Amino acid sequence: MNRIENHPILTFPERKEIAFRFNGTDMIGREGDTIAAALHASGVKVLGHHFKSHRPRGFYCAIGNCSSCLMVVNGVPNVRVCVERLEEGMDVRQQDDKGVLP
């Protein structure tokens, strides 16, 4: 995991684990994580690809202003996972297009 466990100044209390799925793979996050933070802590660095150039997109602004973290969450496209809280049982998928509604 790529999660800060020990820090010389800050403390990080143990939080409840939350199970979710990313691109069909079972993953674990922590209570209070955003989806992007849980993915990053699990080693996922590429959140999707640009729909035209196919360049990889990653965790960028972390405040919901850019479009680098758009994903399909529970079947809903264009969710900004950098500000969306992780919930038990979520189904998260990379979005490599403009996010056409089903």
PyMOL commands that set and color helices and strands:
alter all, ss='L'
color gray80, all
select helices_A, chain A and resi 35-41
alter helices_A, ss='H'
color red, helices_A
select strands_A, chain A and resi 17-22+25-30+48-49+56-57+70-73+76-80+91-94
alter strands_A, ss='S'
color yellow, strands_A
deselect
rebuild
show_as cartoon
